[in-house]
Amino acid sequence: MTTITDVAAYILQNNGTMSTMKLEKLCFYSQAQSLSKRGVPLFDEDFQAWRNGPVSPALFNLHRHLFLIHAGELDQFLPDGTPRLTDEEKTIIDVVCGQLASKTGNQLSERTHAEAPWRDARAGLSPADPCNRTIGKDSIARFYTANPVVR
């Protein structure tokens, strides 16, 4: 099955260097697009409701201590050095990046802060509180089916 590392590496290959915050959010929105349009996750890894928006601990552990990440930097974590994605999965990612890759990581983070999956996972917390609560795939699917990622 496709992993978040496959998705992140593919995003970097096609969009170039970006902040790790932006990469996390593009992966999140790619997952949301798959859940809302196909009814199945793009990858198994989960996102948590961190202060700056959704973050996948699995992906974060690969880019920890980096602000910017470049194409090819995640390839070492892929079994054969290249992303394993179907054409349908690539199309989902391409649609999301076509609409959202021009935004900054901060702009994407602000967008997630206005949306129910992240807000609901952080219920009862102040904006400054740390949080490792999982943003459920069912919550993501429900919200983005009614409120499409790509408008």
N, C-alpha and C positions, 0 to 999 in steps of 0.2 A: 504494500500500500504506500501511497504517497505520504511523505512526512513534511512537517513544517520546514525542515531544512531544504528539501527539494523546492518548495514554493519560494522560500527566501532567496535561494541561489538563482532561481529562474528570474525573479524580480530584479535582482542585481545585474544579471547578464543583460537584461533588456532595458534597464533604466539607469544603469551606472551608479556611481557613488552617491550615497545618501546617508542621512543620519540614521542611527539605529532606531530612534523613536519612529521615524517615518517608515522604516522597514517593518517594524512591529505592527504599525497600524495598517499598512498595505496587506500584510499577511492576515490580520484580523478581518479586514473587509473582504478579502478573497474567500476566507472561510464563511463569512456571512452570506456572500453571493452564492456560494455553492449550496449552503443549507437552505436558502430561500428559493433558489431556482431549480435545484435538482432534488432537494429533500434529503441529501446525504452530505456528510462532512467531506471536505477536501483532504483533511488529515485528522489523525486522532488526538494530537496534542491539544491541551486546553489553554485558555487565557485566564489570567487573574486580573482583578480590578485594582491595579496599582494607581498611585496618585496621578500619574500623567497619562492615564488611559489604560486600555487593555495591553497586557504584556504576557507573552508565553514564556514561562520559566525555562522550557526546553531550548528555545531560541536565545533567550537572554544569556544562558550559560555559555553559548557559543560566541557571543560578542561582548561579554562582560569587559568592562574597562575601555571600550571603544566608544567614541562619539560618532565618527564616520566609519562606514564600512564600504568596501570596494568590491566590484565584480571579481569573482574568483576566490575571495577570502573564505567562503564557506565550502568550497569544493572539496577540501580535505576531509570534510565530515560526511561526504556522500560515498556510497559503496564503490562506484566506478568513476567518481570525480565529476559526474554530470547529473543534473536533475532527472529523476524518473517521473515524467508526467505524460498523461495521455493528451491527445489533441484537444479533447473536451475540457480537461483541466487547464491547459494552456489558454484556451479561449476565455474561460472564466477569469483567470488572472489578468489576461490582456484587457478585458473589458473594464475591470476594476482600475487597473493602472492607467488605462486610456483616459479615464475620468478623474482619477485622484492623484496621480503621480506628480502633477504640477503643483500640488499643495505642499506646504512645509510640514514637518513633523508636528510642530506646534498647532498648526491649523487643523490637522487630522485629529490631534489629541483633543482640541476644543470641540470638534464635532462629536467625538465619542462621549465627551462629558455631557452633551445635550441629549444623548440617546439612552433609552431605558435599560438595555442590558448592563451597561457599566454602572449607571446610577442605582439600579435595583440591587446589584451585587454589593454596592457600598452603602446600602441603607443604614442609617444611624451613625455614620462616620462623618467627621469633618473633612474638608478638602485636604488638610495637611496630614491626616491619619494614615499610617501605612496600612496596607490591606493585602492579604493573600487569598481572598475568597475567589472561588472559581466562577467565571461567567459561564453559565450553563449553555450548552449547545441548543437546548430546547428554547431557552430565552432568546438566544440569537436568532434562531429560525423564525420564531413567532414575530418578533419585532421587525426583522428585515423583510419578511414576507409582506407585511402590511406597510412598511416604509422602505422601499427599495434602496439598496446601496447606491446604485447608479440610477440617476433620474433623467 
